[in-house]
Amino acid sequence: MSVLEHTSLYRVDQNDKTLVIACHQKASPELVYFGDALPIETVLDTVYLSQQAGIPQAMLDQPAPMSLIPEAGRGWLQSPAVEAHALDRPVWAMRWQQVRVDQQGQDIFIALEDPIAQLALTLQIGLLPSGVLRQQVTLTNLGAAHVQVQRLACTLPVSVELTERISFYGRWCQEFQQAREPWQSTWLQENRNGRNGHANFPGVIVGESGFSEQQGQVVGMHLAWSGNHRLKADYSIEGHRYLQGEALYLPGEIVLEANASLTTPQMLVSHSAAGANQMSQAFHREARARLQLDKPRPVHLNTWEAFYFDHDMAQLKALASAAAEVGVERYILDDGWFKGRNDDHAALGDWFVDEAKYPEGLMPLIRHVKGLGMEFGLWFEPEMVNPDSDLYRAHPEWALQLPQYSACLGRNQLVLNLAIPEAYDYLRERLFDLFKAYPIDYVKWDMNRDYSQPGGAIAPQAQAQVIALYRLLAEINQAFPHMEIESCSSGGARVDFGILNFTKRFWTSDCNDALERQSIQRGFSYFFPPEVMGSHIGPDKSHTTSRIHDVAFRAGTAMLGHLGIEWNLLAANAEQKVTIANWIKQYKRTRDCLHQGNNWRLPSADGRAQTHWALRQDAQQGIAVYSQLAMPKQAQSLPIRLPGLLPEQNYRVTVLEHSPLPGHLMKAKPAWWDTELELNGASLMQIGVQLPILDPESIVLMEVKAVPSAEKNA
């Protein structure tokens, strides 16, 4: 029998990418191809035929194929797509049969059933307009008795040439660190924090040996989910390599009654044949499509590191006035504004304005802020409750904690069980009342602890908690469409495309140390664009590292994301305020390029510096932020080359801001430094520009702008 008999091939094209799926009447579907666009005349049957391998000795007579839904029942001896248990039928080794295939636009829906296991499964797979592949799986119980689900995973085979892996690790104040290793063994990441956690970003990158930011085949995978998860990168004895992503279910957490269904989070995958930058640019396009931002990212001032819990109306107003003077556009009142909240031991859950601190409510401060032309934002931690709170004293049973054990505290608080309807309704009512009572433009939505024993009675409810959170955020967005929400979780402990469906910004890290931020923000940039990356100018001395940087390095580092200030400007001197105002001015004139253009990570050859390069889609303007992180290994700094420009277009290179230039390292600046430098795009891309010799932890901000033809010919 021909391998093409009872097999249909489906093709999707989007944004210079092609996806080809083989669907079989008697088995689960296979991925034939995902990568750069194939010619439209490509004969798919022949392509599929060319990929059929021989059958090795000492194996099954018919080895299990590398399927999009790996089947234990057909001899797949590694991680299957589904693991389940039932008392009345064998559901742990199912064999799928195709029921139907529907292609709707750029999505393919493949319906499968196993009549013996009495289960149905639907795979949705396709290409989004961004060029990112989206995959999701739904499992349905067709039997009368319940089915307990242990695993339900999305699986994507990748090229056998992808033999290196980048994964991400970290801790509080040091998120998104990268670990690059050969991919020659099973890699597994499990997260049981309830949120993603600082150490468990749900993403992984694989590439061919030696791949770089601008060269080589690369695939990035991300699970769009804000809770427990499992990621796997594995290979089989036959040579198959594949990625899996899934929500991680705690024992007994998922029970499907008759006709009930369970759907995985979306698995998002980006492919690049030109290095990791191109892979990231596709993820950035996808993020922007979900964000639908309708205005430039306003400059923030957040009060936390200025006053902490010490709220004094006169000082808060004075800080707002100082912020407006340097160009701040949004003022956020952080923790400490609600009843009884004088430290982090009490009051979470009691979402009423503290009359002792605010006898006239928040309106006097809001009127002052808005009178200065700024938006007003407010901090919340809605998912939490302190044992020392009126809410907990009235309803201790609302905590997401097994009642049979003593409470397990984190930061003196418990999680509020949003899967309890009464708890959900209370929280929704309090938030809606405040959003109606005050003209709040922005909410900093914090979440400062992991889950522990996340149950309400006996069974775990970690999955239900995340689903309830998504529902609440969706209802808030619908009721208050002009109010933006930031996802904060002790910094970057809940950063993913799942929560991004409901929020407009991430607080990337609680660390405002500019040197630490350089690596944190670079790791973040592999999946998310700069406009969602909260990045603030902190005080002279970092409160998390005690390191001291000049204002220029702090401001230039913060410019790489969504710029803000986390500093008591009342303590800044006049010179510092002028410097901050200048950097904010440059941010405002360049943010459209940074936040709408394509972004590149440009490492230096000696590893001691790095450049962030943003280029408008029409290649008429580019912004380069060069960061000297450590002493160069040679006497000179190395030139930077700027990709993506138009080769024959002339560009003017202008230095907008920079750190102090050190006479102790440099007798003379580069000859071009004080001139108007003009070069064509080919020269800037292939030869580059030499920069001054800088102190470690210094920065340069440059603009590259196309010279109009009339001016060029004058």
TORPA-467862 format. One record per residue (C-alpha): residue in one letter; x, y, z. Coordinates in steps of 0.2 Angstrom, whole numbers, plus 5000, padded with zeros to 4 digits. Layout:
// residues N
(a,(X,Y,Z)) ...
//
This chain:
// residues 714
(m,(5000,5000,5000)) (s,(5006,5017,4995)) (v,(5011,5029,5010)) (l,(5000,5042,5002)) (e,(4985,5031,5002)) (h,(4972,5038,5015)) (t,(4983,5053,5018)) (s,(4979,5071,5014)) (l,(4991,5085,5014)) (y,(4986,5103,5019)) (r,(4996,5119,5017)) (v,(4996,5136,5026)) (d,(5006,5151,5020)) (q,(5008,5167,5031)) (n,(5021,5181,5032)) (d,(5035,5171,5022)) (k,(5032,5155,5031)) (t,(5024,5139,5025)) (l,(5016,5125,5036)) (v,(5012,5108,5029)) (i,(5002,5095,5038)) (a,(4999,5077,5033)) (c,(4982,5070,5039)) (h,(4979,5051,5040)) (q,(4962,5043,5041)) (k,(4968,5029,5053)) (a,(4981,5039,5063)) (s,(4986,5055,5070)) (p,(4993,5069,5059)) (e,(5011,5073,5056)) (l,(5021,5089,5053)) (v,(5028,5088,5036)) (y,(5036,5106,5036)) (f,(5037,5122,5045)) (g,(5049,5135,5039)) (d,(5053,5148,5026)) (a,(5040,5149,5012)) (l,(5041,5135,4999)) (p,(5037,5139,4981)) (i,(5018,5139,4978)) (e,(5021,5126,4964)) (t,(5029,5114,4977)) (v,(5022,5096,4975)) (l,(5017,5092,4993)) (d,(5015,5073,4989)) (t,(5032,5072,4983)) (v,(5039,5081,4998)) (y,(5030,5070,5010)) (l,(5036,5054,5000)) (s,(5054,5061,5001)) (q,(5053,5061,5020)) (q,(5048,5043,5023)) (a,(5063,5033,5032)) (g,(5068,5015,5031)) (i,(5063,5003,5046)) (p,(5078,4999,5057)) (q,(5081,4981,5063)) (a,(5078,4977,5082)) (m,(5063,4988,5082)) (l,(5044,4987,5080)) (d,(5039,4981,5062)) (q,(5029,4997,5060)) (p,(5038,5010,5071)) (a,(5027,5024,5079)) (p,(5029,5040,5068)) (m,(5034,5056,5075)) (s,(5016,5063,5076)) (l,(5009,5080,5081)) (i,(4999,5069,5094)) (p,(5012,5056,5099)) (e,(5002,5039,5103)) (a,(5007,5027,5117)) (g,(4995,5015,5109)) (r,(5005,5014,5093)) (g,(5022,5011,5101)) (w,(5028,5028,5104)) (l,(5039,5025,5119)) (q,(5043,5043,5124)) (s,(5031,5057,5130)) (p,(5014,5054,5122)) (a,(5002,5069,5120)) (v,(4989,5062,5132)) (e,(4990,5053,5148)) (a,(4974,5049,5157)) (h,(4966,5036,5168)) (a,(4948,5029,5169)) (l,(4941,5014,5179)) (d,(4929,5008,5165)) (r,(4940,5008,5149)) (p,(4958,5009,5144)) (v,(4962,5027,5141)) (w,(4980,5027,5144)) (a,(4986,5020,5127)) (m,(4974,5027,5115)) (r,(4975,5025,5096)) (w,(4967,5040,5086)) (q,(4957,5039,5070)) (q,(4953,5054,5060)) (v,(4935,5060,5060)) (r,(4937,5076,5049)) (v,(4948,5090,5044)) (d,(4943,5108,5042)) (q,(4954,5121,5035)) (q,(4948,5138,5040)) (g,(4959,5152,5033)) (q,(4976,5150,5041)) (d,(4970,5137,5053)) (i,(4968,5118,5052)) (f,(4956,5109,5063)) (i,(4959,5090,5064)) (a,(4946,5080,5074)) (l,(4951,5063,5080)) (e,(4943,5049,5090)) (d,(4947,5033,5099)) (p,(4930,5023,5100)) (i,(4938,5011,5113)) (a,(4945,5024,5124)) (q,(4929,5034,5121)) (l,(4939,5050,5119)) (a,(4939,5064,5106)) (l,(4953,5076,5102)) (t,(4954,5091,5092)) (l,(4970,5098,5086)) (q,(4970,5117,5080)) (i,(4986,5121,5071)) (g,(4990,5136,5060)) (l,(5000,5152,5056)) (l,(4996,5168,5064)) (p,(4998,5184,5053)) (s,(5014,5187,5063)) (g,(5021,5171,5055)) (v,(5021,5163,5072)) (l,(5014,5145,5073)) (r,(5000,5142,5085)) (q,(4995,5125,5091)) (q,(4981,5120,5104)) (v,(4973,5103,5109)) (t,(4956,5100,5116)) (l,(4952,5083,5124)) (t,(4934,5077,5127)) (n,(4927,5063,5137)) (l,(4914,5054,5126)) (g,(4911,5040,5139)) (a,(4899,5039,5154)) (a,(4912,5038,5168)) (h,(4924,5051,5172)) (v,(4942,5052,5166)) (q,(4956,5059,5176)) (v,(4969,5068,5165)) (q,(4987,5068,5170)) (r,(4994,5076,5154)) (l,(4988,5085,5139)) (a,(5002,5092,5128)) (c,(5006,5101,5112)) (t,(5020,5093,5102)) (l,(5030,5100,5088)) (p,(5044,5091,5079)) (v,(5059,5101,5073)) (s,(5074,5099,5062)) (v,(5087,5086,5067)) (e,(5100,5099,5063)) (l,(5095,5109,5078)) (t,(5107,5103,5091)) (e,(5110,5118,5103)) (r,(5097,5125,5116)) (i,(5095,5141,5125)) (s,(5084,5140,5141)) (f,(5080,5153,5154)) (y,(5083,5153,5173)) (g,(5084,5166,5186)) (r,(5079,5172,5204)) (w,(5071,5187,5211)) (c,(5080,5203,5204)) (q,(5089,5192,5191)) (e,(5076,5186,5179)) (f,(5078,5180,5161)) (q,(5096,5173,5163)) (q,(5101,5162,5148)) (a,(5109,5145,5148)) (r,(5116,5139,5132)) (e,(5120,5121,5130)) (p,(5122,5107,5117)) (w,(5105,5098,5115)) (q,(5111,5080,5115)) (s,(5099,5074,5129)) (t,(5082,5076,5136)) (w,(5079,5094,5143)) (l,(5064,5096,5155)) (q,(5057,5111,5164)) (e,(5043,5109,5177)) (n,(5036,5124,5186)) (r,(5024,5121,5201)) (n,(5024,5139,5207)) (g,(5007,5143,5202)) (r,(5013,5158,5193)) (n,(5028,5156,5180)) (g,(5041,5160,5194)) (h,(5057,5169,5192)) (a,(5066,5153,5188)) (n,(5054,5146,5176)) (f,(5050,5157,5161)) (p,(5039,5146,5149)) (g,(5050,5147,5134)) (v,(5065,5138,5125)) (i,(5075,5141,5110)) (v,(5084,5128,5099)) (g,(5096,5131,5084)) (e,(5109,5123,5073)) (s,(5126,5122,5080)) (g,(5134,5139,5082)) (f,(5119,5149,5078)) (s,(5120,5167,5083)) (e,(5109,5182,5084)) (q,(5110,5185,5065)) (q,(5114,5168,5058)) (g,(5108,5150,5058)) (q,(5092,5140,5059)) (v,(5083,5144,5075)) (v,(5066,5139,5083)) (g,(5058,5147,5098)) (m,(5044,5140,5108)) (h,(5033,5148,5121)) (l,(5018,5142,5131)) (a,(5006,5156,5133)) (w,(5001,5151,5151)) (s,(5002,5160,5168)) (g,(5002,5145,5179)) (n,(5010,5128,5182)) (h,(5019,5121,5166)) (r,(5030,5108,5159)) (l,(5042,5111,5144)) (k,(5052,5097,5136)) (a,(5065,5096,5122)) (d,(5069,5078,5117)) (y,(5075,5067,5104)) (s,(5071,5049,5100)) (i,(5082,5034,5095)) (e,(5076,5036,5077)) (g,(5083,5053,5077)) (h,(5067,5063,5079)) (r,(5069,5080,5089)) (y,(5053,5088,5096)) (l,(5047,5101,5108)) (q,(5032,5099,5120)) (g,(5023,5112,5130)) (e,(5009,5109,5142)) (a,(5000,5115,5158)) (l,(5006,5105,5172)) (y,(4992,5097,5182)) (l,(4994,5092,5200)) (p,(4988,5075,5205)) (g,(4969,5073,5204)) (e,(4967,5091,5198)) (i,(4959,5087,5181)) (v,(4944,5076,5181)) (l,(4933,5076,5165)) (e,(4915,5071,5168)) (a,(4904,5064,5153)) (n,(4905,5076,5138)) (a,(4917,5088,5147)) (s,(4932,5095,5138)) (l,(4949,5101,5142)) (t,(4960,5113,5131)) (t,(4978,5116,5132)) (p,(4986,5134,5133)) (q,(4992,5140,5116)) (m,(5009,5134,5111)) (l,(5018,5148,5100)) (v,(5032,5144,5089)) (s,(5043,5156,5079)) (h,(5055,5150,5065)) (s,(5070,5159,5058)) (a,(5083,5155,5045)) (a,(5093,5170,5050)) (g,(5097,5169,5068)) (a,(5088,5173,5084)) (n,(5084,5191,5080)) (q,(5073,5186,5066)) (m,(5064,5173,5078)) (s,(5062,5187,5091)) (q,(5055,5199,5078)) (a,(5041,5187,5074)) (f,(5036,5185,5092)) (h,(5037,5204,5094)) (r,(5024,5206,5079)) (e,(5013,5193,5088)) (a,(5014,5203,5104)) (r,(5010,5219,5095)) (a,(4995,5211,5087)) (r,(4988,5206,5104)) (l,(4992,5223,5112)) (q,(4983,5234,5099)) (l,(4991,5249,5108)) (d,(4983,5265,5102)) (k,(4995,5278,5109)) (p,(5014,5280,5113)) (r,(5020,5272,5129)) (p,(5019,5286,5142)) (v,(5034,5290,5154)) (h,(5030,5283,5171)) (l,(5034,5288,5189)) (n,(5030,5275,5202)) (t,(5031,5280,5220)) (w,(5037,5264,5228)) (e,(5056,5267,5230)) (a,(5052,5285,5234)) (f,(5041,5283,5249)) (y,(5037,5264,5251)) (f,(5022,5264,5264)) (d,(5025,5282,5270)) (h,(5011,5291,5262)) (d,(5011,5310,5265)) (m,(4999,5320,5254)) (a,(5011,5335,5254)) (q,(5026,5324,5248)) (l,(5015,5314,5236)) (k,(5010,5330,5228)) (a,(5027,5338,5228)) (l,(5034,5322,5219)) (a,(5020,5323,5206)) (s,(5025,5341,5203)) (a,(5044,5337,5201)) (a,(5039,5322,5190)) (a,(5029,5334,5178)) (e,(5044,5346,5177)) (v,(5055,5333,5170)) (g,(5042,5326,5157)) (v,(5033,5312,5166)) (e,(5016,5307,5159)) (r,(5009,5294,5171)) (y,(5010,5294,5190)) (i,(5007,5278,5199)) (l,(5003,5277,5218)) (d,(5010,5261,5224)) (d,(5007,5250,5239)) (g,(5001,5258,5256)) (w,(4985,5268,5251)) (f,(4972,5256,5258)) (k,(4965,5254,5275)) (g,(4978,5247,5288)) (r,(4992,5245,5276)) (n,(5007,5252,5285)) (d,(5019,5238,5281)) (d,(5018,5221,5272)) (h,(5011,5212,5287)) (a,(4992,5217,5285)) (a,(4977,5223,5276)) (l,(4978,5214,5259)) (g,(4960,5210,5254)) (d,(4953,5226,5263)) (w,(4952,5236,5247)) (f,(4946,5253,5255)) (v,(4955,5269,5254)) (d,(4964,5272,5271)) (e,(4955,5287,5279)) (a,(4969,5290,5291)) (k,(4981,5294,5276)) (y,(4968,5300,5264)) (p,(4954,5309,5274)) (e,(4946,5316,5258)) (g,(4949,5300,5248)) (l,(4961,5299,5233)) (m,(4953,5313,5224)) (p,(4964,5327,5230)) (l,(4980,5318,5224)) (i,(4971,5313,5208)) (r,(4966,5331,5204)) (h,(4983,5337,5207)) (v,(4991,5324,5196)) (k,(4979,5326,5182)) (g,(4980,5345,5184)) (l,(4999,5343,5179)) (g,(4994,5334,5163)) (m,(4998,5317,5169)) (e,(4988,5301,5170)) (f,(4984,5292,5187)) (g,(4988,5274,5191)) (l,(4985,5264,5207)) (w,(4994,5248,5214)) (f,(4984,5233,5219)) (e,(4988,5215,5224)) (p,(4970,5208,5221)) (e,(4974,5189,5222)) (m,(4981,5190,5239)) (v,(4975,5191,5257)) (n,(4984,5194,5274)) (p,(4979,5184,5289)) (d,(4979,5201,5298)) (s,(4965,5208,5288)) (d,(4946,5210,5290)) (l,(4943,5200,5275)) (y,(4952,5185,5281)) (r,(4945,5186,5299)) (a,(4928,5186,5291)) (h,(4931,5172,5278)) (p,(4947,5162,5282)) (e,(4939,5148,5271)) (w,(4942,5159,5256)) (a,(4961,5156,5256)) (l,(4969,5145,5243)) (q,(4976,5133,5256)) (l,(4971,5116,5262)) (p,(4961,5118,5278)) (q,(4968,5102,5285)) (y,(4985,5110,5287)) (s,(4991,5126,5295)) (a,(4993,5140,5283)) (c,(5009,5141,5273)) (l,(5013,5160,5272)) (g,(5024,5169,5259)) (r,(5027,5188,5262)) (n,(5015,5187,5277)) (q,(5001,5183,5265)) (l,(4990,5169,5257)) (v,(4982,5168,5240)) (l,(4964,5172,5239)) (n,(4954,5157,5231)) (l,(4946,5165,5215)) (a,(4938,5148,5211)) (i,(4926,5151,5226)) (p,(4912,5161,5218)) (e,(4909,5171,5234)) (a,(4927,5176,5235)) (y,(4927,5180,5216)) (d,(4912,5191,5218)) (y,(4919,5200,5233)) (l,(4935,5205,5224)) (r,(4926,5210,5208)) (e,(4914,5221,5217)) (r,(4928,5230,5227)) (l,(4938,5233,5211)) (f,(4924,5239,5201)) (d,(4918,5251,5215)) (l,(4935,5259,5215)) (f,(4937,5260,5196)) (k,(4920,5268,5196)) (a,(4923,5280,5210)) (y,(4940,5286,5204)) (p,(4946,5291,5187)) (i,(4960,5278,5186)) (d,(4969,5276,5170)) (y,(4981,5262,5175)) (v,(4982,5248,5187)) (k,(4998,5240,5193)) (w,(4992,5222,5196)) (d,(5005,5214,5208)) (m,(5006,5196,5214)) (n,(5020,5193,5226)) (r,(5020,5174,5231)) (d,(5020,5157,5224)) (y,(5006,5144,5227)) (s,(5008,5131,5241)) (q,(4995,5118,5244)) (p,(4983,5126,5232)) (g,(4967,5118,5236)) (g,(4950,5123,5243)) (a,(4945,5106,5251)) (i,(4954,5091,5245)) (a,(4958,5092,5226)) (p,(4971,5105,5219)) (q,(4964,5121,5211)) (a,(4980,5129,5204)) (q,(4973,5127,5186)) (a,(4956,5134,5191)) (q,(4964,5149,5200)) (v,(4973,5154,5184)) (i,(4957,5152,5173)) (a,(4947,5163,5186)) (l,(4961,5176,5185)) (y,(4959,5177,5166)) (r,(4941,5179,5168)) (l,(4942,5193,5180)) (l,(4954,5202,5170)) (a,(4943,5200,5154)) (e,(4928,5207,5164)) (i,(4938,5222,5169)) (n,(4945,5225,5152)) (q,(4927,5225,5145)) (a,(4920,5236,5158)) (f,(4934,5249,5158)) (p,(4942,5248,5141)) (h,(4952,5264,5142)) (m,(4961,5258,5158)) (e,(4977,5249,5156)) (i,(4984,5235,5167)) (e,(5002,5230,5171)) (s,(5007,5212,5175)) (c,(5019,5213,5190)) (s,(5024,5198,5201)) (s,(5038,5202,5212)) (g,(5045,5208,5196)) (g,(5046,5196,5182)) (a,(5038,5180,5189)) (r,(5022,5181,5178)) (v,(5028,5186,5161)) (d,(5019,5176,5146)) (f,(5008,5178,5131)) (g,(4993,5171,5141)) (i,(4993,5186,5153)) (l,(4997,5198,5139)) (n,(4980,5194,5132)) (f,(4973,5205,5146)) (t,(4988,5217,5150)) (k,(4998,5230,5142)) (r,(5014,5230,5151)) (f,(5026,5219,5162)) (w,(5036,5224,5177)) (t,(5051,5215,5171)) (s,(5061,5215,5187)) (d,(5061,5223,5205)) (c,(5079,5226,5201)) (n,(5082,5244,5195)) (d,(5101,5241,5195)) (a,(5106,5246,5177)) (l,(5120,5234,5175)) (e,(5109,5219,5181)) (r,(5095,5226,5170)) (q,(5105,5224,5154)) (s,(5106,5205,5155)) (i,(5088,5204,5162)) (q,(5081,5215,5148)) (r,(5091,5206,5134)) (g,(5084,5189,5140)) (f,(5066,5196,5140)) (s,(5068,5203,5122)) (y,(5069,5186,5115)) (f,(5050,5184,5116)) (f,(5043,5202,5120)) (p,(5045,5219,5112)) (p,(5052,5234,5121)) (e,(5036,5243,5123)) (v,(5029,5230,5136)) (m,(5045,5230,5146)) (g,(5043,5241,5161)) (s,(5061,5249,5164)) (h,(5064,5262,5177)) (i,(5077,5275,5182)) (g,(5081,5270,5200)) (p,(5090,5280,5213)) (d,(5108,5283,5214)) (k,(5111,5268,5225)) (s,(5101,5253,5219)) (h,(5090,5246,5234)) (t,(5093,5228,5228)) (t,(5112,5228,5225)) (s,(5119,5244,5233)) (r,(5128,5247,5216)) (i,(5129,5265,5211)) (h,(5128,5271,5193)) (d,(5128,5289,5185)) (v,(5111,5295,5179)) (a,(5115,5293,5160)) (f,(5118,5274,5162)) (r,(5102,5272,5172)) (a,(5092,5282,5160)) (g,(5099,5274,5144)) (t,(5096,5257,5151)) (a,(5078,5262,5155)) (m,(5076,5268,5137)) (l,(5078,5251,5131)) (g,(5060,5247,5137)) (h,(5045,5257,5142)) (l,(5053,5271,5152)) (g,(5049,5276,5169)) (i,(5056,5283,5185)) (e,(5057,5274,5202)) (w,(5066,5287,5212)) (n,(5062,5301,5224)) (l,(5065,5316,5213)) (l,(5064,5327,5228)) (a,(5081,5321,5233)) (a,(5089,5323,5215)) (n,(5100,5338,5212)) (a,(5097,5351,5199)) (e,(5110,5343,5187)) (q,(5102,5326,5189)) (k,(5085,5333,5185)) (v,(5092,5341,5169)) (t,(5100,5325,5164)) (i,(5084,5315,5167)) (a,(5073,5328,5157)) (n,(5085,5327,5142)) (w,(5084,5308,5142)) (i,(5065,5309,5143)) (k,(5065,5321,5129)) (q,(5075,5309,5118)) (y,(5064,5294,5123)) (k,(5048,5304,5118)) (r,(5056,5308,5101)) (t,(5062,5290,5098)) (r,(5049,5279,5106)) (d,(5039,5277,5090)) (c,(5055,5269,5082)) (l,(5059,5259,5097)) (h,(5041,5253,5100)) (q,(5035,5250,5082)) (g,(5051,5246,5072)) (n,(5061,5230,5071)) (n,(5073,5227,5085)) (w,(5090,5218,5085)) (r,(5102,5212,5099)) (l,(5120,5216,5093)) (p,(5133,5208,5104)) (s,(5151,5214,5103)) (a,(5165,5202,5097)) (d,(5174,5203,5114)) (g,(5158,5200,5124)) (r,(5161,5216,5134)) (a,(5148,5227,5126)) (q,(5131,5226,5118)) (t,(5120,5236,5106)) (h,(5101,5237,5105)) (w,(5096,5243,5088)) (a,(5079,5248,5082)) (l,(5074,5252,5064)) (r,(5058,5259,5058)) (q,(5048,5248,5046)) (d,(5052,5259,5031)) (a,(5071,5260,5036)) (q,(5071,5279,5037)) (q,(5076,5280,5055)) (g,(5085,5269,5067)) (i,(5090,5271,5086)) (a,(5106,5262,5093)) (v,(5109,5261,5111)) (y,(5127,5255,5114)) (s,(5131,5249,5132)) (q,(5149,5246,5137)) (l,(5146,5233,5151)) (a,(5164,5230,5156)) (m,(5182,5235,5151)) (p,(5186,5230,5133)) (k,(5198,5216,5130)) (q,(5208,5227,5118)) (a,(5213,5246,5119)) (q,(5200,5251,5108)) (s,(5181,5248,5108)) (l,(5175,5239,5093)) (p,(5165,5246,5079)) (i,(5146,5243,5078)) (r,(5137,5238,5062)) (l,(5119,5241,5060)) (p,(5108,5229,5050)) (g,(5092,5231,5040)) (l,(5097,5248,5032)) (l,(5094,5252,5013)) (p,(5111,5250,5005)) (e,(5111,5265,4993)) (q,(5102,5277,5005)) (n,(5112,5290,5014)) (y,(5110,5292,5032)) (r,(5115,5305,5045)) (v,(5122,5298,5061)) (t,(5119,5309,5077)) (v,(5124,5306,5095)) (l,(5109,5311,5105)) (e,(5115,5307,5123)) (h,(5130,5298,5131)) (s,(5138,5295,5148)) (p,(5153,5306,5152)) (l,(5168,5303,5141)) (p,(5183,5298,5151)) (g,(5199,5307,5148)) (h,(5209,5294,5158)) (l,(5205,5281,5145)) (m,(5206,5291,5129)) (k,(5218,5304,5123)) (a,(5206,5309,5109)) (k,(5189,5305,5103)) (p,(5185,5297,5086)) (a,(5188,5310,5072)) (w,(5170,5309,5067)) (w,(5162,5312,5084)) (d,(5160,5331,5083)) (t,(5155,5331,5065)) (e,(5139,5327,5055)) (l,(5143,5310,5049)) (e,(5135,5304,5033)) (l,(5136,5286,5027)) (n,(5126,5275,5015)) (g,(5117,5260,5022)) (a,(5129,5248,5015)) (s,(5144,5256,5024)) (l,(5134,5256,5040)) (m,(5129,5238,5038)) (q,(5146,5231,5032)) (i,(5159,5243,5040)) (g,(5151,5251,5054)) (v,(5155,5266,5066)) (q,(5169,5267,5078)) (l,(5164,5273,5096)) (p,(5174,5282,5109)) (i,(5183,5272,5123)) (l,(5171,5272,5137)) (d,(5171,5268,5156)) (p,(5163,5251,5161)) (e,(5144,5254,5164)) (s,(5143,5268,5151)) (i,(5131,5271,5137)) (v,(5129,5280,5120)) (l,(5112,5284,5112)) (m,(5113,5287,5093)) (e,(5101,5291,5079)) (v,(5103,5285,5061)) (k,(5091,5295,5050)) (a,(5089,5295,5031)) (v,(5095,5310,5022)) (p,(5081,5317,5011)) (s,(5085,5316,4992)) (a,(5083,5335,4990)) (e,(5095,5338,5005)) (k,(5107,5325,4998)) (n,(5108,5334,4981)) (a,(5109,5352,4987)) 
//
